[in-house]
Amino acid sequence: MRIVLADLDDPRVAALVAEHLAEMEPTAPACSRHALSLDQFADPAVRFWVAEAGAALVGSVALKDLGGGHLELKTMRVEPSMRGTGLGRRLLQHALDAARAAGAVRVSLETGSGDVFVPARGLYRAHGFTDCEPFGDYRPDPHSTFLALSLRRHP
């Protein structure tokens, strides 16, 4: 398995994003779903990676530059057949390594507050993310949980 930058012209990437959006649809009202569309990944502020296993794409993760060394983790997803294999940890570590290499000082994320998101919140918290206030353009929302990780090195 390898993690590579996503090719937005690859139909497998379009399918992966469509599956992610469809999976998110029943979790919250449209105004409370913040997953990126395929077109939004073309934003130069976004870096988007996919996990390849043979010919299949089995996961994704993205970072969006919010400015001032603050990055947002987006589109963390593992295909259902690969959940529980450690791929989520690998994708998250890949994104955090990229954030550190880019000189980021903070990585924040928005995820759902429902039961379906318990494993995701557990993964993030296990990597040091803690609850935070809404950031960027987000506003308080009962369907959202906001988490952040400081990448500042302490002496």
ABEGO torsion letter per residue (X at the ends): XBBBBBBAABAAAAAAAAAAAAAAAAABBAAABABBBAAAAABAABBBBBBBBEABBABBBBBBBAEGGBBBBBGBBBBAAABGAGAAAAAAAAAAAAAAAAGBABBBBBBBABAAAAAAAAAAAAAGBBBBBBBEABBBBAABBBBBBBABBBX
